[in-house]
Amino acid sequence: MTALAVVVFIALFFVRAGYGMLRDGKWGPKIDNRLGWIAMEAPVFIAMCILCLCSPRRGDAVCLVFFGLFQLHYLNRAFVYPLLLKGRSTMPLGIVLMGVTFNVLNALMQGGWIFYIAPEGYYTPQWLLSPQFIVGTLIFFAGMAVNIHSDRIIRRLRKPGDRNHYLPQGGMFRYVTSANYFGEIVEWIGFAVLTWSAAGAVFAIWTFANLVPRADAIYKRYNELFGEQLRTQRRKRIIPYIY
């Protein structure tokens, strides 16, 4: 999975995923954006529930905390976020299917580690007081807050019926043009730290590999639309002050 993430990271600098403001005529038939997000993100939520319910560790306190944090993100991403979307945008079916494939694999990776593969006794109740759990949880919620706040800013850019593009302002958008993606990367780095697991680390690597090239494409698109304004504000793409 790590090796594949490297391949995807390189490929996405040359092949744009055509959804959102980068949507184009490629990647297959279009479906409603809300339906696309639900279809793409709900499988990981459902798969994690199944993995938890079928596990002999389903009553383990630490495993349930990990499960709750993971599901909190996907509760928002699969069910709350799509219902808050405005307009009548569409998403290519090809993107949805690729997202479903990765999300199911990731659920097997994260849920597999938490509920089945982690050594017996690895996550004792004392884990919840460990430095890696405390620091990782703080990072996780900081990233989630940035992600949700940035999504809110983006949703409010347009009035009903407006199809124009606007440069997001405020929050972490003062520093980067893809603040929502920055928040998501931080979030999953936090999850990797709080679980202190290879599975969590691979997911953080995948998040970085998927979102950094997309942030680069969005920056270039914004540069075409708002070049002088963007240069004046000196924003980076996704990592404040760095890239």
N, C-alpha and C positions, 0 to 999 in steps of 0.2 A: 504493500500500500504506500509506503514511503517512496519507493522508487517510482511508482506510478504518479505520485504527486509531483515529483520533479519533472516528469515528462509533461504532465498537464500544465505545470507552471510555465514551462518554456513555450508550449504550443499555444497557450492563450494569449501570448504577446503577438501572435501572428493570425490567430483565428478568433474573432469576436463571438461571444455568446450573445445572440441577437434577441435580447429581451430588455424591458425597461426603456430607457432613453436611447439604447443602442439597437432597438429592434429593427429587423430588416425582413426581407422576403425569404430568408433561408430557414433551415431547421424545421421544416414541415408545416402542416396545417396549424392555424391559430385557434386557440380556445380562450374563453373569458379569463382575464387576469386573476380574478378572485378564485375561480374554480381551479386554475392552474396552480396557484400557491397552495391551496388546500390539498389538491391531489399530490403535489410534490412533497409537502412537508408532513402531512398526516401519517403516512406509513411508518416513519421513524417513531412517532409517538405511540402508535398502536403496537409496533414490534417490541418496543421497550416494555410496554405493559404486559405483553404475552411472556417475554423473557422473565420478568419479575414474578408474575403469577405462577409460572411453571418451575420456579427455582426453590430448592429447599432453604435458600437464604432469604426468602421473601420477608421474613420477620426480623432480619438483622438490622439493627438501628443505623449503622454507618452506611450499609448498602442502600437503605431507604432514603437517607439524606442525599447520597449521590444521585439516586434515581429522581428524587424530588427536584434537585437543582437542574438536572438535565431536562426533565419534563417541563419545568417552568419556562425554559426558553422555547421549547416547541409548542407549548400551549399558546404562547403568544404568536409564534411564527406561523403555526398551522391553522389557528382558529380565530385569534383576535386580529392580528395584522391584516389578513385578507379582507375581513369584513369592514375594516376602516378605510380601505382603498377607495379613492374617488375616480370618477371618469369611467370610460369604457375601453380601457386598454386591453390588449390581448397578449398572450404568451404562446410561443411556438410549442407544439406538442413534443417535438424532439427534445427540447430543453427540459420539459416536465419529465419525460421518461428517463433521461440521464440523471435528473435530480432524484427521482424515485430509486433508481438503482444504487446510487451512492448512499442515499439515506438509509436504505435497508441494510446495506453492507456495514455502514457505520453503527447502526443499532446493534447488529450482531457483534461488532467489535467492542463497543462500549458496554452493552449489556452482558455480552459473553464474559468480559473481564470481571465486571462487578459481581455478577450473580453465579458464575460457574468456574472461571479459570483462576482468579486470584487465590493464592494459597490459603488454606484453612487457617483462620486465626490471624491473617495479615492485617485485616481491618478490625481491631478491637475497639471498644467504646472510647478508649483513651485517644484514638486517632482524631476525634473531634476536638481535642485540646492541643493537637500537635501544631508546630509552627507552620508546616506546609499546608495544613487544612485551613488554618486561620488566615494566613496570607493569601492562599489561593482563593478562598471564598470572598475576601475583600476585592481581589482583582476581578473575580467573576462578576460580582454585582456592580462594580464600577464600569466594566465593559457593557453589561446589560443596560445600565442607566444611559450610557452614551448612545448605544444602539437604538433604544426606544425613543430617546429625546430627538435624535437625528432623524429617525423615521417620521416623527411628528412634524418636524420643521419641513421636511420634504412634502408631506401631505398638504401642508397649508400654503404651499407656493402658488397653487392654482385655485381660481374660483370656479364654480360649476360651469362647464361648457368651454373653459379655456384650455387650449391645447399647446400653448406656447411653453418654451423652456425658460427657467429662471435660475440664477445662481443662488444656491442656498446661503443664508446668512445666519450668524449667531451660533451659540454652542461651540462644539468642536469644529464646526465649519469655518470658524475664524482661522483655523490652522491648516485644514486639509479639505479637499473637495469631495472626499468620500468618507465623511465622519461616521456614517452608519456602518461601513465596512471596518473601519478602525475599531469601533466598539465591539463588533463581533469577534474580531481577531483577539482583542484583549480578553473578552469573555471566555473563549476556549483555551487561551493560555492559562487563565485562572483555573479552569476545570482540570487541565493537565496537572497543574501544581497541587490542587487540593486532593486529587486522587493519587498523585505521584505514580502514574502508570504509563507504560509504553502506549497503551491504547489511547489514553487522553492526549499524549504527545503527538501521536500520528494524526489525530483529528485536528489539533492545533496547526500542524504542518499543512494538512489538506486545506484548512480554512485560509491560511496564508497563500498557498499556491493558487487557490481559486480566485481570491478577492484582490490580490495585489495587481495582477494583470488587468483585471476588470477596472480597477481604480485608475490604472494608467490610461485605458481607453476612454473612460469618462472624463479624465483630466484633459485629454486631447480634444474631446468633443466640446467641453466647456471653453477651451482655448479658442476653438473656431468661433464660438458664439459670443464670448465675453473676453476676448484676448487682452485688451488694455486694462479692464477692471481686474482681471485675474492676476495680471503681472503686477499691478499696483498693490494688491493685497498680499502678494508673495506667499500664497498658499502652496503647500506641498500636496502630493496626491493622496497619501493614506497614512503616513507616519509623520507626525508633527516634527518640523525642523529638519527632517532627514530625507524623506522621499515622498 
